[in-house]
Amino acid sequence: MDHGIRELAATGRGVLVTGASRGIGRAVAAAFARQGDRVAVHCSAPGGDAEATLAALEGEGHVLIAGDLADPARVEALADEAEELLGGVDVLVNNAAVMVAHPPAETSYAQWQEAWRRTVDVNLFGAANLSHCVARHMIDGGRAGRIVNVGSRGAFRGEPDHPAYGATKAALHALGQSLALALAPHGIAVASVAPGFVATERVAGRLEGAEGAGIAAQSPFGRVAQPEEIASAVLYLASPGAVWSSGAVLDVNGASYLRT
């Protein structure tokens, strides 16, 4: 590594987690806070869930920042705010995503276009724009850093009712690999996790009854993941010791889908 680049610390880092109000994002924010990092909890708009996440974080120096990732100007401002409030962003976790149902056979063309537009704007363009802005701060500050993307097994197995979601997650994985190549000379490692089904508030209703049993049976463990299990993988990829995992897409799906 270039000696002009400051090494990534093990703790006490500034960490920006998008979509951290609930679910995986909340678990990721909590995991970083527990190990002594300062966390910027991002939400699309201020509300009780985001404030609850912030209030529950261990340690000090945590902040709440809000903004629509589909707005490029707001994304740039978010990166600047996080940089200032945290005293530098050392780790970015691109977790925020939208999932709009639009099964092709049942969706009008206008609905189809709107679903794709909104999904791409947040899941792909939002993550790409924020990664650029945060990486520029890291480079300008001469700091090593980490970017971790939360993708999905849906990028590989398909999402028949949410094709834009599957496509944007595949693109997010590819973005991470391109950035891993581009940013390595600056001491910035980039990797992705690809979770399977995770027990979050958004899908709680689907985990009940026969549908829930079928979803659990997709894994030979007979259950779905807890958000904390995804957070553990993110924590590793963001660690100083994971630099050689840059460019990786780590499956975290309980063997529910095996790539060949």
C-alpha positions as CSV (number, residue, x, y, z in Angstrom):
1,M,0.0,0.0,0.0
2,D,1.1,3.5,-0.7
3,H,2.8,4.9,2.4
4,G,0.9,8.1,1.9
5,I,-2.4,6.4,2.7
6,R,-3.3,6.1,6.3
7,E,-4.2,2.5,7.3
8,L,-7.7,1.6,8.3
9,A,-8.2,1.4,12.0
10,A,-9.8,-1.6,13.6
11,T,-12.3,0.5,15.7
12,G,-13.2,4.1,16.3
13,R,-14.0,4.6,12.6
14,G,-16.7,6.7,11.0
15,V,-19.4,4.4,9.4
16,L,-22.2,5.5,7.2
17,V,-25.0,2.9,6.9
18,T,-27.9,3.6,4.4
19,G,-31.4,2.4,5.1
20,A,-30.6,1.9,8.8
21,S,-34.0,2.5,10.2
22,R,-35.0,-1.1,10.5
23,G,-34.0,-4.7,9.5
24,I,-30.6,-5.4,8.2
25,G,-29.5,-1.8,8.3
26,R,-30.4,-1.4,11.9
27,A,-28.5,-4.6,12.8
28,V,-25.4,-3.4,10.8
29,A,-25.4,-0.1,12.6
30,A,-25.7,-1.8,16.0
31,A,-22.8,-4.1,15.2
32,F,-20.5,-1.3,14.2
33,A,-21.5,0.7,17.3
34,R,-20.8,-2.3,19.6
35,Q,-17.2,-2.5,18.5
36,G,-16.6,1.2,19.1
37,D,-17.2,2.8,15.8
38,R,-19.2,6.1,15.2
39,V,-22.2,5.5,13.1
40,A,-24.3,7.7,10.8
41,V,-27.8,6.2,10.6
42,H,-29.3,7.1,7.3
43,C,-33.0,7.1,6.6
44,S,-35.0,8.4,3.6
45,A,-37.0,10.7,5.9
46,P,-36.8,11.3,9.7
47,G,-39.1,9.2,11.8
48,G,-39.6,7.0,14.8
49,D,-37.8,3.9,13.5
50,A,-34.6,5.8,12.6
51,E,-34.6,7.7,15.9
52,A,-35.1,4.4,17.8
53,T,-32.1,2.9,16.0
54,L,-30.0,5.9,16.9
55,A,-31.1,5.9,20.5
56,A,-30.3,2.2,20.9
57,L,-26.7,2.4,19.6
58,E,-23.9,1.7,22.1
59,G,-21.2,4.3,22.6
60,E,-21.1,7.9,21.5
61,G,-20.7,10.1,18.4
62,H,-23.6,8.6,16.4
63,V,-25.7,10.8,14.2
64,L,-28.9,10.7,12.1
65,I,-28.9,11.8,8.5
66,A,-31.9,11.8,6.2
67,G,-32.4,12.1,2.4
68,D,-33.7,10.5,-0.7
69,L,-31.0,8.5,-2.4
70,A,-32.8,8.9,-5.7
71,D,-31.8,12.6,-5.6
72,P,-28.2,13.0,-6.8
73,A,-27.8,16.4,-5.3
74,R,-29.1,15.2,-1.9
75,V,-26.7,12.2,-2.1
76,E,-23.7,14.6,-2.5
77,A,-25.0,16.6,0.5
78,L,-25.4,13.4,2.5
79,A,-21.8,12.4,1.9
80,D,-20.6,15.8,2.9
81,E,-22.7,15.8,6.1
82,A,-21.6,12.4,7.2
83,E,-17.9,13.3,6.5
84,E,-18.3,16.4,8.7
85,L,-20.4,15.0,11.5
86,L,-18.4,11.8,11.9
87,G,-15.0,13.5,11.4
88,G,-14.5,11.4,8.3
89,V,-16.2,8.4,6.8
90,D,-14.0,5.3,6.8
91,V,-16.7,2.7,6.0
92,L,-19.8,3.0,3.7
93,V,-22.4,0.3,3.8
94,N,-24.8,0.6,0.8
95,N,-27.8,-1.2,2.4
96,A,-30.8,0.9,1.4
97,A,-33.1,-0.6,-1.2
98,V,-36.7,-0.5,-2.5
99,M,-38.6,-3.6,-3.7
100,V,-41.7,-2.8,-5.7
101,A,-43.8,-5.7,-7.0
102,H,-44.3,-5.7,-10.8
103,P,-44.9,-9.2,-12.1
104,P,-44.7,-8.8,-15.9
105,A,-48.0,-10.6,-16.7
106,E,-50.0,-8.5,-14.3
107,T,-48.4,-5.1,-14.5
108,S,-49.4,-2.3,-16.9
109,Y,-46.6,-0.7,-19.0
110,A,-46.9,2.6,-17.0
111,Q,-46.6,0.7,-13.7
112,W,-43.7,-1.3,-15.1
113,Q,-41.8,1.8,-16.0
114,E,-42.4,3.4,-12.7
115,A,-41.3,0.3,-10.8
116,W,-38.1,0.2,-12.8
117,R,-37.4,3.9,-12.5
118,R,-37.8,4.0,-8.7
119,T,-35.9,0.8,-8.1
120,V,-32.9,1.7,-10.3
121,D,-32.8,5.3,-8.9
122,V,-32.4,4.0,-5.3
123,N,-30.8,0.6,-5.5
124,L,-28.3,1.3,-8.2
125,F,-27.9,5.0,-8.9
126,G,-28.2,5.9,-5.3
127,A,-25.5,3.4,-4.2
128,A,-23.3,4.4,-7.2
129,N,-23.5,8.1,-6.5
130,L,-22.9,7.8,-2.8
131,S,-20.0,5.4,-3.3
132,H,-18.4,8.0,-5.6
133,C,-18.9,10.9,-3.2
134,V,-17.7,9.0,-0.1
135,A,-14.7,7.5,-2.0
136,R,-13.7,11.0,-3.1
137,H,-13.6,12.1,0.5
138,M,-11.5,9.1,1.4
139,I,-9.1,9.7,-1.5
140,D,-8.8,13.5,-0.8
141,G,-8.2,12.7,2.9
142,G,-5.5,10.1,2.1
143,R,-7.5,7.5,4.1
144,A,-7.8,3.8,3.5
145,G,-11.5,2.7,3.6
146,R,-14.1,0.1,2.9
147,I,-17.3,0.0,0.9
148,V,-19.7,-2.9,1.5
149,N,-22.7,-3.4,-0.7
150,V,-25.8,-5.4,0.5
151,G,-26.9,-7.3,-2.6
152,S,-29.1,-10.3,-2.8
153,R,-29.2,-14.0,-3.9
154,G,-32.0,-12.7,-6.1
155,A,-29.3,-11.4,-8.4
156,F,-28.5,-15.0,-9.2
157,R,-31.7,-17.0,-8.8
158,G,-34.1,-14.4,-10.2
159,E,-37.0,-12.4,-8.8
160,P,-40.1,-13.1,-10.9
161,D,-42.4,-10.7,-9.1
162,H,-39.6,-8.1,-8.6
163,P,-37.4,-8.3,-11.7
164,A,-36.0,-4.7,-11.3
165,Y,-34.9,-5.6,-7.8
166,G,-33.0,-8.7,-9.0
167,A,-31.5,-6.7,-11.8
168,T,-30.3,-3.9,-9.6
169,K,-28.8,-6.2,-7.1
170,A,-26.9,-8.0,-9.9
171,A,-25.7,-4.6,-11.1
172,L,-24.7,-3.6,-7.5
173,H,-22.5,-6.7,-7.3
174,A,-20.9,-5.8,-10.6
175,L,-20.4,-2.2,-9.4
176,G,-18.6,-3.4,-6.3
177,Q,-16.2,-5.5,-8.4
178,S,-15.5,-2.5,-10.7
179,L,-14.9,-0.2,-7.8
180,A,-12.7,-2.8,-6.1
181,L,-10.3,-2.6,-9.1
182,A,-10.5,1.2,-9.5
183,L,-10.1,2.1,-5.8
184,A,-7.5,-0.5,-4.6
185,P,-4.6,1.9,-5.4
186,H,-6.1,4.3,-3.0
187,G,-6.3,1.8,-0.2
188,I,-10.1,1.3,-0.5
189,A,-11.5,-2.2,-0.5
190,V,-14.9,-2.9,-1.9
191,A,-17.0,-6.1,-1.5
192,S,-20.6,-7.3,-1.4
193,V,-22.8,-9.6,0.6
194,A,-25.6,-11.5,-1.1
195,P,-28.2,-12.5,1.6
196,G,-31.0,-14.9,1.1
197,F,-34.4,-14.5,2.9
198,V,-33.9,-12.5,6.1
199,A,-36.5,-12.1,8.9
200,T,-37.1,-8.4,8.9
201,E,-40.1,-6.3,9.7
202,R,-40.9,-5.7,6.0
203,V,-41.5,-9.4,5.3
204,A,-42.8,-10.6,8.7
205,G,-46.2,-11.4,7.3
206,R,-44.7,-13.7,4.7
207,L,-43.0,-15.8,7.3
208,E,-46.3,-17.0,8.8
209,G,-48.3,-20.1,7.9
210,A,-47.6,-22.3,4.9
211,E,-45.7,-19.7,2.9
212,G,-43.4,-19.1,5.8
213,A,-42.7,-22.9,6.1
214,G,-41.9,-23.1,2.4
215,I,-39.5,-20.2,2.7
216,A,-37.7,-21.7,5.7
217,A,-37.5,-25.0,3.8
218,Q,-35.4,-23.4,1.1
219,S,-32.4,-23.7,3.4
220,P,-31.2,-27.1,4.7
221,F,-31.0,-25.4,8.1
222,G,-34.8,-25.1,8.0
223,R,-35.0,-21.4,8.8
224,V,-34.3,-18.0,7.4
225,A,-31.5,-15.6,8.5
226,Q,-31.6,-13.1,11.3
227,P,-30.5,-9.6,10.4
228,E,-27.6,-10.0,12.9
229,E,-26.1,-12.8,10.7
230,I,-25.9,-10.5,7.7
231,A,-24.4,-7.8,9.9
232,S,-21.6,-10.2,11.0
233,A,-20.6,-10.7,7.3
234,V,-20.7,-7.0,6.7
235,L,-18.6,-6.4,9.7
236,Y,-16.0,-8.8,8.5
237,L,-15.8,-7.3,5.0
238,A,-15.4,-3.8,6.5
239,S,-12.5,-5.0,8.8
240,P,-8.8,-4.2,8.3
241,G,-8.1,-7.9,7.8
242,A,-10.5,-8.3,4.9
243,V,-8.6,-6.3,2.3
244,W,-7.8,-9.4,0.3
245,S,-11.6,-10.1,0.0
246,S,-11.9,-6.9,-2.1
247,G,-14.0,-7.7,-5.1
248,A,-15.8,-10.6,-3.5
249,V,-19.5,-11.3,-3.5
250,L,-20.1,-13.3,-0.3
251,D,-23.2,-15.5,-0.3
252,V,-25.0,-15.4,3.1
253,N,-28.0,-17.5,2.4
254,G,-27.8,-20.6,4.6
255,A,-27.1,-22.8,1.5
256,S,-30.5,-21.9,0.1
257,Y,-29.0,-21.1,-3.2
258,L,-25.6,-22.5,-4.4
259,R,-23.9,-20.8,-7.3
260,T,-21.8,-22.9,-9.7
